[in-house]
């Protein structure tokens, strides 16, 4: 079974991928109803942010050394 992606959550919640990203990284940018809908759908689908993908996109791993 493949990992659930931001695109999967966005499609199921009826929002953009940007809105899903905001829900996890900057929730103040979303209205309460949208935030709740995105988080509920993410929970139902079993979505969790992938730490390696985040490190690649940010060009930071958060490790020392």
C-alpha positions in Angstrom: 0.0 0.0 0.0 1.4 3.4 -0.9 1.8 6.4 1.4 -1.1 8.9 1.6 0.1 12.2 0.1 -0.9 15.8 0.5 -2.6 15.5 -2.9 -4.7 12.6 -1.6 -5.8 14.6 1.5 -6.5 17.7 -0.6 -8.6 15.8 -3.1 -10.6 14.1 -0.3 -11.1 17.3 1.6 -12.0 19.4 -1.4 -9.2 21.9 -0.8 -5.9 22.8 -2.5 -2.5 21.2 -1.6 -1.5 24.6 -0.2 -4.4 24.5 2.2 -3.3 21.0 3.4 0.3 22.3 3.8 -1.0 25.3 5.8 -3.0 23.0 8.1 0.2 21.3 9.2 2.7 24.1 9.0 0.8 27.3 9.5 -2.7 26.6 10.7 -3.4 30.3 11.5 -3.7 30.9 7.8 -6.9 28.8 7.5 -10.4 29.3 8.7 -11.5 27.0 11.6 -13.9 25.0 9.5 -11.3 24.4 6.7 -8.6 23.5 9.2 -10.9 21.0 11.0 -12.0 19.4 7.7 -8.4 19.0 6.5 -7.2 17.5 9.8 -10.2 15.2 10.0 -9.6 13.9 6.5 -5.9 13.5 7.1 -6.7 11.5 10.3 -9.2 9.3 8.4 -6.7 8.6 5.6 -3.8 8.0 8.0 -1.7 10.9 6.6 1.4 11.8 8.4 4.1 14.2 7.1 7.2 12.3 5.9 10.3 13.5 7.7 12.7 12.7 4.9 10.5 14.5 2.3 10.3 17.5 4.6 14.1 17.5 5.0 14.6 17.4 1.3 12.2 20.2 0.6 13.7 22.4 3.3 17.3 21.4 2.5 17.7 20.8 6.3 17.8 17.5 8.1 17.7 18.9 11.6 20.5 16.6 12.6 23.9 17.7 14.0 27.1 16.6 12.3 
